[in-house]
Amino acid sequence: MISTNEAIAEVYWTAFQALPKKEREAVINRFLESAEFMEDVMDMSIIKERQKEPSRPLKAYLAERKRKNR
């Protein structure tokens, strides 16, 4: 079953694809000019890239960080 967020994203994606090339370029340029949007894209990219890494307990992370900062 598709989530509400996925359904909304699909509507926007379909509308974007239906735009003429020059209008798609204008939309992309607006996104690229937004520092906040670009930060979100980088965050999502890092999350996607590291998604399969094993997790570890917060206490273990904090202990390692404390050792590194000494």
Backbone torsions as a table, in degrees:
resi	resn	phi	psi	omega
1	MET	NA	137.4	-177.4
2	ILE	-86.3	137.3	-179.9
3	SER	-76.9	164.2	177.5
4	THR	-60.6	-43.1	179.3
5	ASN	-61.1	-42.4	179.2
6	GLU	-65.6	-38.2	179.3
7	ALA	-65.0	-43.1	178.8
8	ILE	-64.8	-43.5	178.6
9	ALA	-60.0	-38.9	179.6
10	GLU	-64.5	-39.6	178.5
11	VAL	-62.5	-47.6	179.6
12	TYR	-63.8	-41.3	-179.3
13	TRP	-62.9	-43.5	179.1
14	THR	-63.2	-42.5	178.8
15	ALA	-64.5	-41.4	179.1
16	PHE	-61.6	-45.7	-179.4
17	GLN	-63.9	-26.4	-179.0
18	ALA	-78.7	-13.9	-179.7
19	LEU	-69.6	150.0	171.4
20	PRO	-62.9	157.0	-174.9
21	LYS	-53.4	-45.9	-178.0
22	LYS	-62.8	-36.9	178.7
23	GLU	-71.8	-37.2	175.0
24	ARG	-61.7	-42.7	178.4
25	GLU	-61.7	-40.1	179.0
26	ALA	-63.8	-40.8	178.5
27	VAL	-64.5	-46.0	179.7
28	ILE	-61.2	-42.7	178.9
29	ASN	-61.2	-38.3	177.5
30	ARG	-62.9	-42.1	177.3
31	PHE	-61.9	-45.9	-176.7
32	LEU	-65.7	-25.1	178.9
33	GLU	-79.8	-11.2	-177.4
34	SER	-92.1	111.7	179.1
35	ALA	-61.8	-39.2	-179.7
36	GLU	-64.2	-42.6	178.6
37	PHE	-63.3	-44.1	-178.9
38	MET	-63.8	-36.9	176.5
39	GLU	-64.2	-42.0	177.6
40	ASP	-61.9	-41.9	179.1
41	VAL	-62.3	-43.7	178.7
42	MET	-63.6	-42.7	178.5
43	ASP	-60.6	-46.2	-179.7
44	MET	-63.9	-36.9	178.6
45	SER	-63.8	-44.0	179.1
46	ILE	-64.7	-43.5	178.7
47	ILE	-60.2	-46.1	-179.2
48	LYS	-62.8	-42.2	-178.7
49	GLU	-64.6	-37.0	-174.3
50	ARG	-98.9	5.7	-174.5
51	GLN	-58.1	-32.5	-176.0
52	LYS	-92.3	-0.3	177.1
53	GLU	-70.2	146.8	179.0
54	PRO	-68.2	146.9	178.0
55	SER	-86.5	166.3	176.1
56	ARG	-144.1	156.2	-178.8
57	PRO	-63.5	146.6	179.4
58	LEU	-57.3	-41.0	-179.7
59	LYS	-59.3	-39.6	179.2
60	ALA	-66.4	-42.3	178.2
61	TYR	-62.0	-46.4	-178.2
62	LEU	-64.3	-38.3	178.1
63	ALA	-64.9	-42.3	178.3
64	GLU	-64.6	-42.5	179.7
65	ARG	-63.2	-39.4	179.4
66	LYS	-64.2	-41.6	177.6
67	ARG	-62.8	-39.9	-177.9
68	LYS	-69.7	-29.0	-176.3
69	ASN	-89.1	5.3	179.6
70	ARG	-82.1	NA	NA
